Amino acid sequence: MTKAKVHPPPGPPVWRPALARLDDCLRGCRELLSNRGLAPGSRIARNISEAYRSLDPAGRASFFDALAREFSVATDALVAAAAEYCANQSDINFLKLRTTSEAPRQELFRRLNAAPQGTGLLVDIRHRLLEGLQTCPSWAPVEADLSEVLRAVFNRGLLEFQQIDWETPAPILEKLIEHEAVHEIHDWSDLRRRLDADRRCYALFHPSWPGEPLIFTEVALTLGVPSKVEMLVNPGAPVLDAGACRSATFYSISNCQPGLRGFAFGNALLGRAIETLRIQLPRLTMFATVSPIPGFRSWLSRRAGHPSNGARDLATLVARLAEPGWHTDQAAAAQLKAQLVPLCVGYLLYAKEGREPADPVARFHLANGARLQRVNWLSDVSHRGLDRSFGFTANYVYQPANLPRNCETYRTSSSVVTTRQLERLSKRLEL
């Protein structure tokens, strides 16, 4: 009788497959940079993509280490090319110096981008690099080279502007729900209201990545410039006649790709949206925003902690604002309003980060030529709105005729274009 085969008990996990995938990834990168990588329809880039996407976090870290180490500038060749150029500053030597100063990984990234789904792969790689830069500073040159390649890929002239509506494919609509960064979209009925007849939604796409919005903005057609967020995000709000509306209110703008952080898509999107709205709805006379003021609470809390005159009063104020439900007590809220409004206006007009306004949303709108028109008390009483700015929002107004002049004013002086009323109100505060 044949004796049954006895199998040994399972041992520790075998890590060879993960290492093999990393080796496959790096081997493919070397091959892609060879002449074989120039062949049309080459599968090399696709193989690299498959191997990279199978890596676990440790494998990705090893891959990034290799990009930093193996695919960097050849220092000896660069020094020699620089010496040649110093000795003879000819065009040929300059071209040789410029070519030698480019890390091979830049060409690697360009060839990866040419493969199917290569653009998404590069965006994912940059996302992972950005996540790890603080603990792995040696990845910074890799991220810088990849950013340079991606900025060429995502040239504004190549981006496609599209209106999103209820007929847009469901996978794209799901991405709006996922990436909404200002006012949460709770469900499909909420989204449907935001795409109704008195609403507009616009997005930018890259032609080689058609199913992935890069950035989108939501617009409400309104009778005037609203001061409250609730009327814009309430799914039960009545639908207005778009033809009777005189204002287009931008109430949300959201980036969808963390791997493209720092890319200035917002100004191109708003410009195209305003241009489109003016053509489609010529009776519109006002283009404005209801914008969050995300830095106000943290700025005020820091000032309350400074050892300066008035810091104790600010600390008391901040402590009162930390009490749950403070905004529902009308008498207390009225007293707090008198203290907070000048502080908020002063923050928007005078608080700086370097030369520019401290608030990131203010920087964005002012750099695009908007005017700070109004601050709104208890405009956004959602948990997020109270947490980041004690419920304040700001109205920025885009007047097409004044945009070039306002842009130039901001570019040269970083000053805040605003109204006399807000300037007078801010004089109550010494920053």
Sine and cosine of phi, psi and omega as CSV:
sin_phi,cos_phi,sin_psi,cos_psi,sin_omega,cos_omega
0.00,0.00,0.71,-0.70,-0.02,-1.00
-0.95,0.32,0.76,-0.65,-0.01,-1.00
-0.97,0.24,0.73,-0.69,0.01,-1.00
-0.89,0.45,0.66,-0.75,0.01,-1.00
-0.96,0.27,0.76,-0.65,0.01,-1.00
-0.99,-0.12,0.84,-0.54,0.02,-1.00
-1.00,0.00,0.67,-0.75,0.03,-1.00
-0.92,0.39,0.46,-0.89,0.04,-1.00
-0.89,0.46,0.48,-0.88,0.00,-1.00
-0.88,0.48,0.70,-0.71,0.00,-1.00
-1.00,-0.09,-0.23,-0.97,0.02,-1.00
-0.91,0.42,0.37,-0.93,-0.02,-1.00
-0.86,0.50,0.60,-0.80,0.02,-1.00
-1.00,-0.06,0.85,-0.53,-0.09,-1.00
-1.00,-0.07,-0.01,1.00,-0.04,-1.00
-0.83,0.56,-0.67,0.74,-0.01,-1.00
-0.84,0.54,-0.66,0.76,0.01,-1.00
-0.90,0.44,-0.68,0.73,0.03,-1.00
-0.90,0.43,-0.61,0.79,0.02,-1.00
-0.89,0.45,-0.64,0.77,0.02,-1.00
-0.91,0.42,-0.62,0.78,0.07,-1.00
-0.90,0.44,-0.69,0.72,0.04,-1.00
-0.88,0.48,-0.65,0.76,0.04,-1.00
-0.87,0.49,-0.65,0.76,-0.02,-1.00
-0.89,0.45,-0.75,0.67,-0.04,-1.00
-0.95,0.32,-0.61,0.79,0.04,-1.00
-0.89,0.46,-0.66,0.76,0.03,-1.00
-0.90,0.44,-0.61,0.79,0.02,-1.00
-0.90,0.45,-0.68,0.74,0.04,-1.00
-0.89,0.45,-0.66,0.75,-0.02,-1.00
-0.93,0.37,-0.62,0.79,0.00,-1.00
-0.90,0.45,-0.54,0.84,0.02,-1.00
-0.98,0.18,-0.15,0.99,0.06,-1.00
-0.99,0.12,-0.01,-1.00,0.02,-1.00
-0.88,0.47,-0.45,0.89,0.00,-1.00
-0.89,0.46,-0.51,0.86,-0.02,-1.00
-0.94,0.35,-0.19,0.98,0.01,-1.00
-1.00,0.03,-0.17,0.99,-0.06,-1.00
-0.92,0.40,0.75,-0.66,0.03,-1.00
-0.87,0.49,0.67,-0.74,0.04,-1.00
0.95,0.32,0.30,0.95,-0.01,-1.00
-0.88,0.48,0.67,-0.75,0.02,-1.00
-1.00,0.09,-0.05,1.00,-0.11,-0.99
-0.86,0.51,-0.74,0.67,-0.03,-1.00
-0.89,0.46,-0.64,0.77,0.02,-1.00
-0.91,0.42,-0.60,0.80,0.05,-1.00
-0.91,0.42,-0.63,0.77,0.04,-1.00
-0.89,0.47,-0.70,0.71,-0.01,-1.00
-0.86,0.51,-0.72,0.70,0.00,-1.00
-0.89,0.46,-0.68,0.73,-0.01,-1.00
-0.92,0.39,-0.67,0.75,-0.01,-1.00
-0.89,0.45,-0.71,0.71,-0.06,-1.00
-0.93,0.37,-0.28,0.96,0.04,-1.00
-1.00,0.02,-0.11,0.99,-0.04,-1.00
-0.96,0.27,0.60,-0.80,0.14,-0.99
-1.00,0.10,0.08,-1.00,-0.04,-1.00
-0.81,0.58,-0.65,0.76,0.02,-1.00
-0.91,0.42,-0.63,0.77,0.02,-1.00
-0.91,0.41,-0.65,0.76,0.05,-1.00
-0.89,0.46,-0.66,0.75,0.01,-1.00
-0.87,0.49,-0.67,0.74,0.03,-1.00
-0.90,0.43,-0.61,0.79,0.04,-1.00
-0.90,0.44,-0.69,0.72,0.02,-1.00
-0.91,0.41,-0.61,0.79,0.07,-1.00
-0.86,0.51,-0.66,0.75,0.01,-1.00
-0.92,0.39,-0.63,0.78,0.06,-1.00
-0.87,0.49,-0.63,0.78,-0.01,-1.00
-0.95,0.32,-0.56,0.83,-0.11,-0.99
-1.00,-0.02,-0.79,0.61,-0.19,-0.98
-1.00,0.06,-0.47,0.88,-0.12,-0.99
-0.94,-0.35,0.51,0.86,0.00,-1.00
-1.00,-0.08,0.00,-1.00,0.02,-1.00
-0.90,0.43,0.67,-0.75,0.09,-1.00
-0.98,0.21,0.97,-0.25,-0.14,-0.99
-0.86,0.51,-0.71,0.70,-0.03,-1.00
-0.87,0.49,-0.70,0.72,0.00,-1.00
-0.91,0.42,-0.60,0.80,0.01,-1.00
-0.92,0.40,-0.69,0.73,0.02,-1.00
-0.88,0.47,-0.67,0.74,0.01,-1.00
-0.91,0.42,-0.67,0.74,0.01,-1.00
-0.92,0.40,-0.60,0.80,0.04,-1.00
-0.91,0.41,-0.64,0.77,0.02,-1.00
-0.90,0.43,-0.66,0.75,0.03,-1.00
-0.88,0.47,-0.66,0.75,-0.02,-1.00
-0.93,0.37,-0.62,0.78,0.04,-1.00
-0.89,0.45,-0.59,0.81,-0.01,-1.00
-0.97,0.25,-0.55,0.83,-0.04,-1.00
-0.54,-0.84,0.98,-0.19,-0.11,-0.99
-1.00,0.10,0.87,0.49,0.02,-1.00
-1.00,0.01,0.28,-0.96,0.03,-1.00
-0.89,0.45,-0.61,0.80,-0.01,-1.00
-0.90,0.43,-0.69,0.72,0.02,-1.00
-0.93,0.38,-0.56,0.83,0.05,-1.00
-0.91,0.41,-0.68,0.74,0.02,-1.00
-0.89,0.46,-0.64,0.77,0.03,-1.00
-0.90,0.43,-0.66,0.75,0.02,-1.00
-0.90,0.44,-0.69,0.72,-0.01,-1.00
-0.90,0.44,-0.65,0.76,0.01,-1.00
-0.91,0.41,-0.67,0.74,-0.03,-1.00
-0.93,0.36,-0.47,0.88,-0.06,-1.00
-0.98,0.19,-0.11,0.99,0.03,-1.00
-1.00,-0.02,0.80,-0.60,0.04,-1.00
-0.92,0.40,0.65,-0.76,0.03,-1.00
-0.82,0.57,-0.43,0.90,-0.04,-1.00
-0.92,0.40,-0.38,0.93,0.05,-1.00
-0.91,0.41,-0.69,0.73,0.07,-1.00
-0.92,0.39,-0.57,0.82,0.08,-1.00
-0.86,0.51,-0.72,0.70,0.00,-1.00
-0.90,0.44,-0.64,0.77,0.01,-1.00
-0.89,0.45,-0.65,0.76,-0.01,-1.00
-0.95,0.31,-0.57,0.82,0.09,-1.00
-0.90,0.45,-0.62,0.79,-0.03,-1.00
-0.90,0.43,-0.47,0.88,-0.04,-1.00
-0.96,0.28,-0.25,0.97,-0.02,-1.00
-0.99,0.15,0.38,-0.92,0.10,-1.00
-0.82,0.57,0.74,-0.67,-0.01,-1.00
0.90,0.43,0.27,0.96,-0.01,-1.00
-0.93,0.37,-0.56,0.83,-0.01,-1.00
-0.89,0.46,-0.71,0.71,0.03,-1.00
-0.89,0.46,-0.58,0.81,0.04,-1.00
-0.88,0.47,-0.72,0.70,-0.01,-1.00
-0.90,0.43,-0.63,0.78,0.02,-1.00
-0.90,0.43,-0.64,0.77,0.03,-1.00
-0.92,0.40,-0.66,0.76,0.02,-1.00
-0.87,0.49,-0.70,0.71,0.00,-1.00
-0.91,0.42,-0.62,0.78,0.06,-1.00
-0.83,0.56,-0.74,0.67,-0.02,-1.00
-0.92,0.39,-0.60,0.80,0.05,-1.00
-0.89,0.45,-0.71,0.70,0.00,-1.00
-0.88,0.47,-0.62,0.79,0.02,-1.00
-0.88,0.47,-0.54,0.84,-0.12,-0.99
-0.98,-0.21,0.01,1.00,-0.09,-1.00
-0.88,0.48,-0.59,0.81,-0.07,-1.00
-0.90,0.43,-0.62,0.79,-0.01,-1.00
-1.00,-0.05,-0.30,0.95,-0.02,-1.00
-0.77,-0.64,0.96,0.29,-0.05,-1.00
-0.89,0.46,-0.31,0.95,0.02,-1.00
-0.92,0.39,-0.23,0.97,0.04,-1.00
-0.99,0.14,-0.15,0.99,-0.09,-1.00
-0.84,0.54,-0.69,0.72,0.04,-1.00
-0.89,0.45,-0.55,0.83,0.04,-1.00
-0.91,0.42,-0.72,0.69,0.01,-1.00
-0.88,0.47,-0.65,0.76,-0.01,-1.00
-0.90,0.43,-0.68,0.73,0.02,-1.00
-0.91,0.40,-0.65,0.76,0.01,-1.00
-0.92,0.40,-0.63,0.77,0.03,-1.00
-0.87,0.49,-0.65,0.76,0.01,-1.00
-0.88,0.47,-0.68,0.74,0.02,-1.00
-0.91,0.41,-0.69,0.72,-0.04,-1.00
-0.92,0.40,-0.54,0.84,0.02,-1.00
-0.91,0.41,-0.55,0.84,0.09,-1.00
-0.95,0.32,-0.64,0.77,0.00,-1.00
-0.89,0.45,-0.69,0.72,-0.08,-1.00
-0.99,-0.13,0.63,0.77,0.11,-0.99
-0.83,0.56,0.71,-0.71,-0.07,-1.00
-0.83,0.56,-0.57,0.82,-0.03,-1.00
-0.91,0.41,-0.30,0.95,-0.01,-1.00
-1.00,-0.04,-0.28,0.96,-0.12,-0.99
-0.96,0.27,0.57,-0.82,-0.02,-1.00
-0.97,-0.23,0.77,-0.63,-0.01,-1.00
-0.99,-0.10,0.80,-0.60,-0.04,-1.00
-0.69,-0.73,0.57,-0.82,0.17,-0.99
-1.00,0.04,0.72,-0.70,0.05,-1.00
-0.99,-0.15,0.77,-0.64,0.06,-1.00
-0.66,-0.75,-0.12,-0.99,-0.09,-1.00
-0.93,0.37,-0.29,0.96,0.03,-1.00
-1.00,0.02,-0.08,1.00,0.05,-1.00
-0.89,0.45,0.61,-0.79,-0.01,-1.00
-0.79,0.62,0.63,-0.77,-0.09,-1.00
-0.83,0.56,-0.63,0.77,0.00,-1.00
-0.85,0.52,-0.56,0.83,0.04,-1.00
-0.96,0.29,-0.66,0.75,0.04,-1.00
-0.88,0.48,-0.60,0.80,0.05,-1.00
-0.89,0.46,-0.56,0.83,0.01,-1.00
-0.94,0.34,-0.51,0.86,0.08,-1.00
-0.89,0.45,-0.70,0.71,0.02,-1.00
-0.88,0.47,-0.67,0.74,-0.06,-1.00
-0.92,0.39,-0.64,0.77,-0.18,-0.98
-0.98,-0.21,-0.04,1.00,0.04,-1.00
-0.82,0.57,0.87,-0.49,-0.16,-0.99
-0.96,-0.29,-0.20,0.98,-0.10,-0.99
-0.96,-0.27,-0.80,0.59,-0.01,-1.00
-0.78,-0.63,0.94,-0.33,-0.11,-0.99
-0.80,0.60,0.70,-0.71,0.14,-0.99
-1.00,-0.07,0.90,-0.43,-0.19,-0.98
-0.99,0.16,-0.58,0.81,-0.06,-1.00
-0.31,-0.95,-0.08,-1.00,-0.06,-1.00
-0.92,0.38,-0.58,0.82,0.02,-1.00
-0.92,0.39,-0.58,0.81,0.08,-1.00
-0.89,0.46,-0.72,0.70,0.01,-1.00
-0.89,0.46,-0.67,0.75,-0.03,-1.00
-0.87,0.49,-0.64,0.77,0.04,-1.00
-0.89,0.45,-0.58,0.82,-0.02,-1.00
-0.97,0.26,-0.14,0.99,0.05,-1.00
-0.91,-0.42,0.32,0.95,-0.07,-1.00
-0.97,0.24,-0.09,-1.00,-0.15,-0.99
-0.90,0.45,-0.47,0.88,0.00,-1.00
-0.99,-0.16,0.33,0.94,0.02,-1.00
-0.78,-0.63,0.38,-0.92,0.11,-0.99
-0.66,-0.75,0.53,-0.85,0.10,-0.99
-0.68,-0.73,0.77,-0.64,-0.03,-1.00
-0.80,-0.60,0.51,-0.86,-0.02,-1.00
-0.59,-0.81,0.36,-0.93,0.12,-0.99
-0.94,-0.33,0.66,-0.75,0.05,-1.00
-0.79,-0.61,0.37,-0.93,0.17,-0.99
-0.98,-0.20,0.68,-0.73,-0.09,-1.00
-0.87,0.50,-0.47,0.88,0.01,-1.00
-1.00,0.03,0.06,1.00,-0.04,-1.00
-0.63,-0.77,0.85,0.52,-0.24,-0.97
-0.92,0.39,-0.41,0.91,-0.04,-1.00
-1.00,0.00,0.09,1.00,-0.08,-1.00
-0.85,-0.53,0.98,-0.22,0.09,-1.00
-0.90,0.44,0.65,-0.76,0.04,-1.00
-1.00,0.08,-0.64,0.77,-0.04,-1.00
-0.34,-0.94,0.53,-0.85,0.06,-1.00
-0.61,-0.79,0.40,-0.91,0.05,-1.00
-0.75,-0.66,0.57,-0.82,0.02,-1.00
-0.94,-0.34,0.68,-0.73,-0.09,-1.00
-0.78,-0.63,0.69,-0.72,0.12,-0.99
-0.93,-0.36,0.76,-0.64,0.13,-0.99
-1.00,0.10,0.85,-0.53,-0.15,-0.99
-0.73,-0.68,0.27,-0.96,0.02,-1.00
-0.96,0.26,-0.59,0.81,0.07,-1.00
-0.61,-0.79,-0.11,-0.99,0.01,-1.00
-0.99,0.13,0.92,-0.40,-0.08,-1.00
-0.96,0.29,0.45,-0.89,0.05,-1.00
-0.94,-0.34,-0.12,0.99,-0.03,-1.00
-0.87,-0.50,0.66,-0.75,0.03,-1.00
-0.96,0.27,-0.53,0.85,-0.13,-0.99
-0.81,0.59,-0.68,0.73,-0.03,-1.00
-0.91,0.40,-0.31,0.95,-0.03,-1.00
-1.00,-0.04,-0.52,0.86,-0.10,-0.99
-0.94,-0.33,0.00,1.00,0.02,-1.00
-0.97,0.23,0.90,-0.43,-0.02,-1.00
-0.87,0.49,-0.37,0.93,-0.02,-1.00
-1.00,-0.04,0.08,1.00,-0.02,-1.00
-0.91,0.43,0.64,-0.77,-0.01,-1.00
-0.89,0.46,0.57,-0.82,0.02,-1.00
-0.99,0.14,0.82,-0.58,-0.03,-1.00
-1.00,0.03,0.37,-0.93,0.11,-0.99
-0.97,0.26,0.92,-0.40,-0.07,-1.00
-0.85,0.53,-0.57,0.82,-0.02,-1.00
-0.93,0.37,-0.37,0.93,-0.01,-1.00
-1.00,-0.01,-0.19,0.98,-0.07,-1.00
-0.98,0.22,0.55,-0.83,-0.01,-1.00
-0.90,-0.44,-0.19,0.98,-0.04,-1.00
-0.82,-0.57,0.57,-0.82,0.17,-0.99
-0.92,-0.40,0.90,-0.44,-0.09,-1.00
-0.94,-0.33,0.91,-0.42,0.07,-1.00
-0.99,0.12,0.90,-0.44,-0.07,-1.00
-0.90,-0.43,-0.02,1.00,0.05,-1.00
-0.34,-0.94,0.65,-0.76,0.15,-0.99
-0.63,-0.78,0.79,-0.61,-0.16,-0.99
-0.71,-0.70,0.76,-0.65,0.15,-0.99
-0.99,0.13,0.62,-0.78,-0.07,-1.00
-0.96,-0.26,-0.26,0.97,-0.14,-0.99
-0.85,-0.52,0.97,-0.22,0.03,-1.00
-0.87,0.48,-0.39,0.92,0.04,-1.00
-0.96,0.27,-0.11,0.99,0.05,-1.00
-0.92,-0.40,0.42,0.91,0.02,-1.00
-0.85,0.52,0.72,-0.70,0.00,-1.00
1.00,-0.06,-0.13,0.99,0.04,-1.00
-1.00,0.09,0.75,-0.66,-0.13,-0.99
-1.00,0.03,0.98,0.22,0.06,-1.00
-1.00,0.01,-0.40,0.91,-0.15,-0.99
-0.88,0.48,-0.66,0.75,-0.04,-1.00
-0.92,0.39,-0.62,0.79,0.04,-1.00
-0.91,0.41,-0.64,0.77,-0.01,-1.00
-0.91,0.41,-0.74,0.67,-0.02,-1.00
-0.90,0.44,-0.65,0.76,0.01,-1.00
-0.87,0.48,-0.71,0.71,0.01,-1.00
-0.92,0.39,-0.61,0.79,0.00,-1.00
-0.90,0.44,-0.72,0.70,0.00,-1.00
-0.89,0.45,-0.68,0.73,0.02,-1.00
-0.87,0.50,-0.69,0.72,-0.01,-1.00
-0.91,0.41,-0.69,0.73,0.00,-1.00
-0.90,0.44,-0.62,0.79,0.01,-1.00
-0.90,0.43,-0.56,0.83,0.01,-1.00
-0.97,0.24,-0.72,0.70,-0.08,-1.00
-0.97,0.26,-0.56,0.83,-0.06,-1.00
-0.77,-0.64,0.97,0.24,-0.11,-0.99
-0.90,0.44,-0.23,0.97,0.00,-1.00
-0.99,0.16,-0.12,0.99,0.05,-1.00
-0.93,0.38,0.74,-0.67,-0.01,-1.00
-0.89,-0.46,-0.19,0.98,-0.08,-1.00
-0.69,-0.72,0.71,-0.70,0.08,-1.00
-0.83,-0.56,0.90,-0.43,-0.13,-0.99
-0.62,-0.78,0.06,-1.00,0.04,-1.00
-0.78,-0.62,0.39,-0.92,0.33,-0.94
-0.89,-0.45,0.98,-0.20,-0.22,-0.98
-0.93,-0.36,0.60,-0.80,0.12,-0.99
-0.93,0.37,0.29,-0.96,0.07,-1.00
-0.83,-0.56,0.96,0.30,-0.26,-0.97
-0.91,0.41,-0.34,0.94,-0.06,-1.00
-1.00,-0.09,-0.05,1.00,-0.16,-0.99
-0.91,0.41,-0.75,0.66,-0.07,-1.00
-0.88,0.47,-0.73,0.69,-0.03,-1.00
-0.91,0.42,-0.59,0.81,0.03,-1.00
-0.90,0.43,-0.71,0.70,-0.02,-1.00
-0.91,0.41,-0.61,0.79,0.02,-1.00
-0.90,0.43,-0.62,0.78,0.04,-1.00
-0.91,0.40,-0.66,0.75,0.02,-1.00
-0.90,0.43,-0.58,0.82,0.02,-1.00
-0.91,0.41,-0.40,0.92,0.01,-1.00
-1.00,-0.01,-0.05,1.00,0.00,-1.00
-0.98,0.20,0.61,-0.80,0.06,-1.00
-0.99,0.16,0.95,0.30,-0.05,-1.00
-0.67,-0.74,0.18,-0.98,0.05,-1.00
-0.88,0.47,0.73,-0.68,0.02,-1.00
1.00,0.02,-0.18,0.98,-0.02,-1.00
-0.90,0.43,-0.58,0.81,0.00,-1.00
-0.90,0.44,-0.67,0.74,0.03,-1.00
-0.89,0.45,-0.64,0.77,0.03,-1.00
-0.91,0.41,-0.62,0.79,0.03,-1.00
-0.89,0.46,-0.64,0.77,0.05,-1.00
-0.90,0.43,-0.66,0.75,0.01,-1.00
-0.89,0.46,-0.73,0.68,-0.02,-1.00
-0.89,0.45,-0.61,0.79,0.02,-1.00
-0.90,0.43,-0.64,0.77,0.04,-1.00
-0.90,0.43,-0.59,0.81,-0.02,-1.00
-0.96,0.26,-0.23,0.97,0.05,-1.00
-0.99,0.11,-0.18,0.98,-0.01,-1.00
-0.96,0.27,0.76,-0.65,-0.01,-1.00
-0.86,0.51,0.67,-0.74,0.09,-1.00
0.95,0.30,0.28,0.96,-0.05,-1.00
-0.86,0.51,-0.52,0.85,-0.09,-1.00
-0.97,0.24,-0.19,0.98,-0.01,-1.00
-1.00,0.03,-0.21,0.98,0.05,-1.00
-1.00,0.04,0.97,-0.25,-0.16,-0.99
-0.87,0.49,-0.67,0.74,-0.03,-1.00
-0.91,0.40,-0.72,0.70,0.01,-1.00
-0.91,0.41,-0.65,0.76,-0.02,-1.00
-0.90,0.44,-0.62,0.79,0.02,-1.00
-0.89,0.45,-0.64,0.76,0.03,-1.00
-0.92,0.39,-0.67,0.75,0.00,-1.00
-0.92,0.39,-0.57,0.82,0.01,-1.00
-0.86,0.52,-0.70,0.72,-0.01,-1.00
-0.87,0.50,-0.52,0.86,0.01,-1.00
-1.00,0.10,-0.62,0.79,-0.17,-0.98
-0.99,0.13,-0.58,0.82,-0.08,-1.00
-0.86,0.52,-0.77,0.64,0.04,-1.00
-0.87,0.49,-0.57,0.82,0.03,-1.00
-0.90,0.43,-0.67,0.74,0.00,-1.00
-0.92,0.40,-0.69,0.73,0.04,-1.00
-0.89,0.45,-0.70,0.72,0.04,-1.00
-0.87,0.50,-0.64,0.77,0.04,-1.00
-0.86,0.50,-0.73,0.68,-0.05,-1.00
-0.93,0.36,-0.54,0.84,-0.07,-1.00
-1.00,0.05,-0.56,0.83,-0.23,-0.97
-0.82,-0.57,-0.37,0.93,0.02,-1.00
-0.93,0.37,0.74,-0.67,-0.13,-0.99
-0.83,-0.55,0.47,-0.88,0.23,-0.97
-0.84,-0.54,0.99,-0.13,-0.23,-0.97
0.95,0.32,-0.80,-0.60,0.04,-1.00
-1.00,0.01,-0.30,0.95,-0.15,-0.99
-0.99,-0.12,0.28,-0.96,0.06,-1.00
-0.84,0.54,0.56,-0.83,-0.06,-1.00
-0.94,0.34,-0.51,0.86,-0.08,-1.00
-0.98,0.19,0.81,-0.59,-0.07,-1.00
-0.91,0.41,-0.57,0.82,0.02,-1.00
-0.94,0.35,-0.63,0.78,0.06,-1.00
-0.87,0.48,-0.69,0.72,0.02,-1.00
-0.84,0.54,-0.70,0.72,-0.04,-1.00
-0.88,0.48,-0.79,0.61,-0.09,-1.00
-0.94,0.35,-0.65,0.76,-0.01,-1.00
-0.91,0.41,-0.61,0.79,0.02,-1.00
-0.91,0.41,-0.38,0.92,0.03,-1.00
-1.00,-0.07,0.12,0.99,0.12,-0.99
0.99,-0.12,0.17,0.99,0.00,-1.00
-0.98,0.19,0.30,-0.96,0.09,-1.00
-0.91,-0.41,0.71,-0.70,0.11,-0.99
-0.95,0.30,0.91,-0.41,-0.14,-0.99
-0.98,-0.18,-0.64,0.77,-0.15,-0.99
-0.31,-0.95,0.51,-0.86,0.22,-0.98
-0.94,-0.34,0.60,-0.80,-0.14,-0.99
-0.89,-0.46,0.86,-0.52,-0.03,-1.00
-0.98,0.19,0.73,-0.68,0.00,-1.00
0.74,0.68,0.72,0.69,0.01,-1.00
-0.99,0.16,-0.58,0.82,-0.01,-1.00
-0.79,-0.61,0.99,-0.12,-0.07,-1.00
-0.99,-0.14,0.30,0.95,0.16,-0.99
-0.92,0.40,0.25,-0.97,0.01,-1.00
-0.84,0.54,-0.68,0.73,-0.01,-1.00
-0.91,0.41,-0.67,0.74,-0.02,-1.00
-0.90,0.44,-0.67,0.74,0.04,-1.00
-0.93,0.37,-0.59,0.81,-0.08,-1.00
-0.94,0.34,-0.59,0.81,-0.09,-1.00
-1.00,-0.08,-0.42,0.91,-0.09,-1.00
-0.50,-0.87,0.38,0.92,-0.03,-1.00
0.82,0.57,0.50,0.87,0.06,-1.00
1.00,0.05,-0.04,1.00,0.02,-1.00
-0.95,0.30,0.56,-0.83,0.29,-0.96
-0.75,-0.66,0.15,-0.99,0.03,-1.00
-0.77,-0.64,0.60,-0.80,0.16,-0.99
-0.99,-0.13,0.86,-0.51,0.16,-0.99
-0.96,-0.29,0.69,-0.72,-0.05,-1.00
-0.93,-0.36,0.75,-0.66,0.08,-1.00
-0.96,-0.27,0.96,-0.28,0.08,-1.00
-0.97,-0.23,0.94,-0.33,-0.13,-0.99
-0.77,0.64,-0.63,0.78,-0.04,-1.00
-0.92,0.39,-0.44,0.90,-0.07,-1.00
-0.99,-0.17,-0.08,1.00,-0.10,-1.00
-0.87,0.50,-0.73,0.68,-0.01,-1.00
-0.87,0.50,-0.68,0.73,-0.01,-1.00
-0.91,0.41,-0.68,0.73,0.01,-1.00
-0.91,0.41,-0.63,0.77,0.05,-1.00
-0.87,0.50,-0.69,0.73,-0.01,-1.00
-0.92,0.40,-0.65,0.76,0.04,-1.00
-0.86,0.51,-0.71,0.71,-0.02,-1.00
-0.93,0.36,-0.64,0.77,-0.03,-1.00
-0.89,0.45,-0.63,0.78,-0.08,-1.00
-1.00,0.08,-0.49,0.87,-0.11,-0.99
-0.77,-0.63,-0.16,0.99,-0.07,-1.00
0.84,0.54,0.38,0.93,0.00,-1.00
-0.99,0.15,0.42,-0.91,-0.05,-1.00
-1.00,-0.05,0.89,-0.46,0.09,-1.00
-0.98,0.20,0.86,-0.52,-0.10,-1.00
-0.51,-0.86,-0.17,-0.99,-0.03,-1.00
-0.99,-0.12,0.35,-0.94,0.05,-1.00
-0.91,0.42,-0.56,0.83,0.00,-1.00
-0.87,0.49,-0.70,0.71,0.02,-1.00
-0.94,0.35,-0.58,0.82,0.04,-1.00
-0.89,0.46,-0.69,0.73,0.01,-1.00
-0.90,0.43,-0.66,0.75,-0.02,-1.00
-0.91,0.42,-0.60,0.80,-0.04,-1.00
-0.94,0.34,-0.30,0.95,-0.01,-1.00
-0.92,0.39,-0.23,0.97,0.05,-1.00
-0.95,0.30,-0.19,0.98,-0.13,-0.99
-0.89,-0.46,0.73,-0.68,0.11,-0.99
-0.97,-0.26,0.90,-0.43,-0.01,-1.00
-0.98,-0.17,0.00,0.00,0.00,0.00
